[in-house]
């Protein structure tokens, strides 16, 4: 569609807490976790997330991009997390 973008490998450069807070506002905290990822499973985050504060969870996500659901698309205002084709089209591929 010839849309310019900047790709950032969030496993090397995790999203900032500012970006994550925007995502939380749009999706809720639990939706930000990459639940199918190996680190999520190895660290047993599923068992810990219920007892974490939002601040602790955001701190964890901002330090470990492998725990974050991908892709995150953010233009400074609007944000989408994960790939849902219909949502992606409606959000980013408007005529």
DSSP file (Angstrom, degrees, kcal/mol; ACC not computed):
  #  RESIDUE AA STRUCTURE BP1 BP2  ACC     N-H-->O    O-->H-N    N-H-->O    O-->H-N    TCO  KAPPA ALPHA  PHI   PSI    X-CA   Y-CA   Z-CA
    1    1 A X              0   0    0      0, 0.0     0, 0.0     0, 0.0     0, 0.0   0.000 360.0 360.0 360.0   1.8    0.0    0.0    0.0
    2    2 A X        +     0   0    0      1,-0.2     2,-0.5     0, 0.0     0, 0.0   0.884 360.0 156.2  58.1  43.2    3.1    2.2   -0.1
    3    3 A X        -     0   0    0     90,-0.0    -1,-0.2     2,-0.0     2,-0.2  -0.878  39.7-130.0 -98.4 126.7    2.7    3.4    3.5
    4    4 A X        +     0   0    0     -2,-0.5     2,-0.3     2,-0.0     0, 0.0  -0.520  38.0 159.0 -78.1 145.5    6.0    4.5    5.0
    5    5 A X        -     0   0    0     -2,-0.2     2,-0.5     2,-0.0    -2,-0.0  -0.974  38.5-125.0-156.2 163.7    6.9    3.1    8.4
    6    6 A X        -     0   0    0     -2,-0.3     2,-0.4     2,-0.0    -2,-0.0  -0.977  25.4-145.8-117.4 118.5    9.9    2.6   10.7
    7    7 A X        -     0   0    0     -2,-0.5     2,-0.4     2,-0.0    -2,-0.0  -0.706  16.0-173.5 -86.6 130.9   10.4   -1.0   11.8
    8    8 A X        -     0   0    0     -2,-0.4     2,-1.1     5,-0.0     3,-0.0  -0.992  25.0-133.1-125.4 125.1   11.8   -1.5   15.3
    9    9 A X    >>  -     0   0    0     -2,-0.4     4,-2.5     1,-0.2     3,-1.5  -0.660  19.4-167.0 -76.6 102.2   12.7   -4.9   16.6
   10   10 A X  T 34 S+     0   0    0     -2,-1.1    55,-0.3     1,-0.3    -1,-0.2   0.623  82.2  68.5 -73.2 -10.1   11.0   -4.7   20.0
   11   11 A X  T 34 S+     0   0    0     54,-0.2    54,-0.3     2,-0.1    55,-0.3   0.791 114.8  29.2 -73.0 -25.1   12.9   -7.8   21.2
   12   12 A X  T <4 S+     0   0    0     -3,-1.5     2,-0.4     1,-0.2    -2,-0.2   0.749 136.8  28.3 -98.1 -33.0   16.0   -5.6   21.1
   13   13 A X  S  < S-     0   0    0     -4,-2.5    -1,-0.2    52,-0.0    -2,-0.1  -0.753  83.9-155.6-130.5  82.2   14.3   -2.2   21.8
   14   14 A X        -     0   0    0     -2,-0.4    48,-0.1    -3,-0.2    -3,-0.1  -0.166  31.7 -90.2 -59.3 153.0   11.2   -2.8   23.9
   15   15 A X        -     0   0    0     46,-0.2    -1,-0.1     1,-0.1    49,-0.1  -0.272  46.1-107.0 -62.6 149.5    8.5   -0.2   23.8
   16   16 A X     >  -     0   0    0      1,-0.1     4,-2.5    -3,-0.1     5,-0.2  -0.253  26.9-109.0 -70.7 163.7    8.6    2.6   26.3
   17   17 A X  H  > S+     0   0    0      1,-0.2     4,-2.5     2,-0.2     5,-0.2   0.836 120.1  59.5 -62.8 -31.6    6.2    2.8   29.2
   18   18 A X  H  > S+     0   0    0      2,-0.2     4,-1.5     1,-0.2    -1,-0.2   0.936 108.9  42.0 -62.0 -47.0    4.6    5.7   27.5
   19   19 A X  H  > S+     0   0    0      1,-0.2     4,-2.0     2,-0.2    -2,-0.2   0.914 114.2  52.1 -66.1 -43.1    3.7    3.6   24.4
   20   20 A X  H  X S+     0   0    0     -4,-2.5     4,-2.6     1,-0.2    -2,-0.2   0.879 105.8  54.3 -62.5 -37.8    2.7    0.7   26.6
   21   21 A X  H  X S+     0   0    0     -4,-2.5     4,-2.2     2,-0.2    -1,-0.2   0.881 107.1  51.3 -63.9 -37.5    0.4    2.9   28.6
   22   22 A X  H  X S+     0   0    0     -4,-1.5     4,-1.5     2,-0.2    -1,-0.2   0.913 111.3  48.5 -62.4 -41.9   -1.3    4.0   25.4
   23   23 A X  H  X>S+     0   0    0     -4,-2.0     4,-2.8     1,-0.2     5,-0.5   0.889 109.1  52.4 -66.3 -39.4   -1.7    0.3   24.5
   24   24 A X  H  X5S+     0   0    0     -4,-2.6     4,-2.1     1,-0.2    -1,-0.2   0.914 107.3  52.8 -61.7 -42.8   -3.1   -0.5   28.0
   25   25 A X  H  <5S+     0   0    0     -4,-2.2    -1,-0.2     1,-0.2    -2,-0.2   0.856 117.7  37.7 -61.1 -35.0   -5.7    2.3   27.5
   26   26 A X  H  <5S+     0   0    0     -4,-1.5    -2,-0.2    -5,-0.1    -1,-0.2   0.813 137.1  11.3 -85.9 -32.5   -6.8    0.8   24.2
   27   27 A X  H  <5S-     0   0    0     -4,-2.8     4,-0.2    -5,-0.1    -3,-0.2   0.603 100.2-108.6-124.6 -18.5   -6.6   -3.0   25.0
   28   28 A X     << -     0   0    0     -4,-2.1     3,-0.4    -5,-0.5     4,-0.4   0.002  37.7 -84.8  91.2 152.7   -6.1   -3.6   28.7
   29   29 A X  S >  S+     0   0    0      1,-0.2     3,-1.8     2,-0.2     4,-0.4   0.897 122.1  55.3 -63.2 -46.0   -2.9   -4.8   30.3
   30   30 A X  G >  S+     0   0    0      1,-0.3     3,-1.1     2,-0.2    -1,-0.2   0.802  99.2  62.6 -62.9 -28.9   -3.3   -8.6   29.8
   31   31 A X  G 3  S+     0   0    0     -3,-0.4    -1,-0.3     1,-0.2    -2,-0.2   0.628  92.6  66.5 -71.6 -12.2   -3.7   -8.2   26.1
   32   32 A X  G <  S+     0   0    0     -3,-1.8    37,-3.2    -4,-0.4     2,-0.3   0.663  80.6  95.9 -82.8 -15.7   -0.2   -6.8   25.8
   33   33 A X  B <  S-A   68   0A   0     -3,-1.1     2,-1.7    -4,-0.4    35,-0.3  -0.579  76.9-130.6 -82.3 136.0    1.5  -10.0   26.8
   34   34 A X    >   -     0   0    0     33,-2.9     3,-1.8    -2,-0.3     6,-0.3  -0.638  31.1-180.0 -79.8  83.8    2.7  -12.4   24.2
   35   35 A X  T 3  S+     0   0    0     -2,-1.7    -1,-0.2     1,-0.3    11,-0.1   0.650  75.5  54.3 -68.5 -15.5    1.1  -15.4   25.7
   36   36 A X  T 3  S+     0   0    0     -3,-0.1    -1,-0.3     4,-0.1     2,-0.1   0.484  86.8 109.5 -95.0  -2.1    2.3  -17.8   23.0
   37   37 A X  S <> S-     0   0    0     -3,-1.8     4,-1.7     1,-0.1     5,-0.1  -0.387  73.8-126.8 -76.6 151.8    6.0  -16.8   23.6
   38   38 A X  H  > S+     0   0    0      1,-0.2     4,-3.5     2,-0.2     5,-0.2   0.894 108.9  51.9 -63.0 -42.2    8.6  -19.1   25.1
   39   39 A X  H  > S+     0   0    0      1,-0.2     4,-2.8     2,-0.2     6,-0.2   0.892 106.3  54.3 -65.2 -37.9    9.6  -16.5   27.8
   40   40 A X  H  4>S+     0   0    0     -6,-0.3     5,-2.1    26,-0.3     6,-0.5   0.922 116.1  39.4 -58.1 -44.1    6.0  -16.0   28.9
   41   41 A X  H ><5S+     0   0    0     -4,-1.7     3,-0.9     3,-0.2    -2,-0.2   0.913 115.8  50.0 -73.5 -44.0    5.7  -19.7   29.4
   42   42 A X  H 3<5S+     0   0    0     -4,-3.5    -2,-0.2     1,-0.2    -3,-0.2   0.881 114.6  44.3 -63.2 -38.7    9.2  -20.2   30.9
   43   43 A X  T 3<5S-     0   0    0     -4,-2.8    -1,-0.2    -5,-0.2    -2,-0.2   0.434 105.8-130.6 -87.0   1.0    8.7  -17.4   33.4
   44   44 A X  T X>5 +     0   0    0     -3,-0.9     4,-0.8    -4,-0.2     3,-0.8   0.889  44.9 164.2  51.9  45.4    5.2  -18.6   34.2
   45   45 A X  H >>< +     0   0    0     -5,-2.1     4,-2.8     1,-0.2     3,-0.8   0.846  66.5  66.6 -61.6 -35.0    3.8  -15.1   33.7
   46   46 A X  H 34 S+     0   0    0     -6,-0.5     4,-0.5     1,-0.3    -1,-0.2   0.881 104.0  44.9 -54.0 -39.6    0.3  -16.5   33.5
   47   47 A X  H <4 S+     0   0    0     -3,-0.8    -1,-0.3     1,-0.2    -2,-0.2   0.704 119.9  41.4 -77.4 -20.0    0.6  -17.5   37.2
   48   48 A X  H XX S+     0   0    0     -4,-0.8     3,-1.4    -3,-0.8     4,-0.8   0.711  92.1  80.1 -99.9 -24.5    2.1  -14.2   38.2
   49   49 A X  G >< S+     0   0    0     -4,-2.8     3,-0.7     1,-0.3    -2,-0.1   0.821  87.4  58.7 -60.8 -33.6    0.1  -11.7   36.3
   50   50 A X  G 34 S+     0   0    0     -4,-0.5    -1,-0.3     1,-0.2    -2,-0.1   0.779 110.5  42.3 -66.1 -26.3   -2.9  -11.7   38.6
   51   51 A X  G <4 S+     0   0    0     -3,-1.4    -1,-0.2    -4,-0.1     2,-0.2   0.483  95.3  99.2 -99.7  -3.4   -0.7  -10.6   41.6
   52   52 A X  S << S-     0   0    0     -4,-0.8     2,-0.1    -3,-0.7     3,-0.0  -0.570  70.8-128.4 -81.5 145.0    1.3   -8.0   39.7
   53   53 A X     >  -     0   0    0     -2,-0.2     4,-2.4     1,-0.1     5,-0.2  -0.487  29.0-109.1 -78.5 163.0    0.4   -4.3   39.9
   54   54 A X  H  > S+     0   0    0      1,-0.2     4,-2.8     2,-0.2     5,-0.2   0.900 121.8  54.0 -58.3 -39.9    0.0   -2.5   36.6
   55   55 A X  H  > S+     0   0    0      1,-0.2     4,-2.2     2,-0.2    -1,-0.2   0.906 108.5  47.6 -62.5 -42.8    3.2   -0.7   37.4
   56   56 A X  H  > S+     0   0    0      2,-0.2     4,-2.3     1,-0.2    -1,-0.2   0.910 113.0  48.7 -65.1 -42.3    5.1   -4.0   37.8
   57   57 A X  H  X S+     0   0    0     -4,-2.4     4,-2.6     2,-0.2    -2,-0.2   0.919 112.0  48.3 -65.0 -43.8    3.7   -5.4   34.6
   58   58 A X  H  X S+     0   0    0     -4,-2.8     4,-2.5     1,-0.2    -1,-0.2   0.885 110.7  52.0 -63.7 -38.3    4.5   -2.3   32.6
   59   59 A X  H  X S+     0   0    0     -4,-2.2     4,-0.8    -5,-0.2    -2,-0.2   0.926 111.0  47.3 -62.2 -45.1    8.1   -2.4   34.1
   60   60 A X  H >X S+     0   0    0     -4,-2.3     4,-1.1     1,-0.2     3,-0.7   0.927 114.6  45.9 -61.9 -47.2    8.4   -6.0   33.0
   61   61 A X  H 3< S+     0   0    0     -4,-2.6     3,-0.3     1,-0.2    -2,-0.2   0.876 109.4  54.5 -65.0 -38.4    7.1   -5.4   29.5
   62   62 A X  H 3< S+     0   0    0     -4,-2.5    -1,-0.2     1,-0.2    -2,-0.2   0.654 113.9  42.5 -72.6 -13.5    9.2   -2.3   29.0
   63   63 A X  H << S+     0   0    0     -4,-0.8     2,-0.4    -3,-0.7    -1,-0.2   0.579 117.7  43.3-104.5 -14.2   12.4   -4.2   29.8
   64   64 A X    ><  -     0   0    0     -4,-1.1     3,-1.9    -3,-0.3     4,-0.3  -0.791  56.2-176.1-139.6  93.4   11.6   -7.4   27.9
   65   65 A X  G >  S+     0   0    0     -2,-0.4     3,-1.2   -55,-0.3   -54,-0.2   0.686  80.6  71.8 -63.0 -19.7   10.2   -7.1   24.4
   66   66 A X  G 3  S+     0   0    0    -55,-0.3    -1,-0.3     1,-0.3   -26,-0.3   0.718  94.5  55.3 -69.6 -17.9    9.9  -10.8   24.0
   67   67 A X  G <  S+     0   0    0     -3,-1.9   -33,-2.9    -6,-0.2     2,-0.4   0.557  91.2  93.8 -87.2  -8.4    7.0  -10.6   26.5
   68   68 A X  B <  S-A   33   0A   0     -3,-1.2   -35,-0.2    -4,-0.3     2,-0.1  -0.708  80.9-117.7 -93.2 132.7    5.1   -8.0   24.4
   69   69 A X        -     0   0    0    -37,-3.2     2,-0.3    -2,-0.4    13,-0.2  -0.419  49.3-100.6 -63.4 138.6    2.5   -9.1   21.8
   70   70 A X  S    S+     0   0    0     11,-0.1    13,-0.4    -2,-0.1     2,-0.1  -0.855  83.3  34.1-122.5 156.4    3.5   -8.1   18.3
   71   71 A X        -     0   0    0     11,-0.3    11,-2.1    -2,-0.3     2,-0.5   0.623  58.4-174.5 -81.8 156.8    3.2   -6.1   16.1
   72   72 A X  E     -B   81   0B   0      9,-0.2     2,-0.5    -2,-0.1     9,-0.2  -0.976   5.2-169.2-108.1 125.8    2.6   -2.8   17.9
   73   73 A X  E     +B   80   0B   0      7,-2.4     7,-2.2    -2,-0.5     2,-0.4  -0.977  12.9 168.4-117.7 125.6    1.8   -0.1   15.4
   74   74 A X  E     -B   79   0B   0     -2,-0.5     5,-0.2     5,-0.2    -2,-0.0  -0.997  24.2-178.4-142.8 130.3    1.9    3.4   16.9
   75   75 A X        -     0   0    0      3,-2.0     4,-0.1    -2,-0.4    -1,-0.1   0.175  68.3 -86.7-113.4  17.0    1.7    6.8   15.1
   76   76 A X  S    S+     0   0    0      2,-0.4     3,-0.1     1,-0.1    -2,-0.0   0.165 122.6  28.4  97.7 -17.6    2.0    9.0   18.2
   77   77 A X  S    S+     0   0    0      1,-0.4     2,-0.2   -55,-0.0    -1,-0.1   0.512 112.7  51.7-133.3 -61.4   -1.8    8.9   18.7
   78   78 A X        -     0   0    0     13,-0.1    -3,-2.0     2,-0.0    -1,-0.4  -0.574  64.1-174.7 -86.7 148.4   -3.4    5.8   17.4
   79   79 A X  E     -B   74   0B   0     -2,-0.2     2,-0.3    -5,-0.2    -5,-0.2  -0.999  13.1-172.4-144.7 143.6   -2.1    2.3   18.4
   80   80 A X  E     -B   73   0B   0     -7,-2.2    -7,-2.4    -2,-0.3     2,-0.4  -0.984   9.4-158.3-131.3 148.5   -2.9   -1.3   17.5
   81   81 A X  E     +B   72   0B   0     -2,-0.3    -9,-0.2    -9,-0.2   -11,-0.1  -0.991  58.5   0.4-128.8 132.6   -1.4   -4.4   19.2
   82   82 A X  S    S-     0   0    0    -11,-2.1     2,-0.7    -2,-0.4   -11,-0.3  -0.053  93.2 -72.2  78.4 172.0   -1.3   -7.8   17.6
   83   83 A X        +     0   0    0    -13,-0.4     2,-0.5   -11,-0.0    -1,-0.1  -0.892  52.4 158.2-114.2 109.7   -2.4   -8.6   14.2
   84   84 A X     >  -     0   0    0     -2,-0.7     4,-3.0     1,-0.1     5,-0.2  -0.979  32.4-148.4-121.0 111.5   -6.1   -8.7   13.5
   85   85 A X  H  > S+     0   0    0     -2,-0.5     4,-2.5     1,-0.2     5,-0.2   0.864  93.9  46.5 -54.4 -45.0   -6.5   -8.2    9.8
   86   86 A X  H  > S+     0   0    0      2,-0.2     4,-2.5     1,-0.2    -1,-0.2   0.936 115.1  45.8 -65.1 -46.1   -9.8   -6.4    9.9
   87   87 A X  H  > S+     0   0    0      1,-0.2     4,-2.2     2,-0.2     5,-0.2   0.907 112.7  52.0 -61.9 -41.4   -8.8   -4.1   12.8
   88   88 A X  H  X>S+     0   0    0     -4,-3.0     4,-3.0     2,-0.2     5,-0.7   0.929 111.0  46.8 -62.2 -46.4   -5.5   -3.4   11.0
   89   89 A X  H  X5S+     0   0    0     -4,-2.5     4,-1.5    -5,-0.2    -2,-0.2   0.933 114.4  47.2 -60.0 -46.9   -7.3   -2.4    7.7
   90   90 A X  H  <5S+     0   0    0     -4,-2.5    -1,-0.2    -5,-0.2    -2,-0.2   0.834 120.1  38.9 -66.1 -32.1   -9.7   -0.2    9.5
   91   91 A X  H  <5S+     0   0    0     -4,-2.2    -2,-0.2    -5,-0.2    -1,-0.2   0.875 132.8  13.8 -85.1 -39.9   -7.0    1.5   11.6
   92   92 A X  H  <5S+     0   0    0     -4,-3.0    -3,-0.2    -5,-0.2    -2,-0.2   0.625 116.8  58.0-118.9 -17.1   -4.2    1.9    9.1
   93   93 A X     << +     0   0    0     -4,-1.5     2,-0.1    -5,-0.7    -1,-0.1  -0.074  66.1 144.0-112.4  35.3   -5.3    1.3    5.6
   94   94 A X              0   0    0     -3,-0.1    -4,-0.1     1,-0.1    -3,-0.0  -0.459 360.0 360.0 -71.2 144.4   -8.0    3.9    5.3
   95   95 A X              0   0    0     -2,-0.1    -1,-0.1     0, 0.0    -2,-0.0   0.510 360.0 360.0 -67.8 360.0   -8.3    5.6    1.8
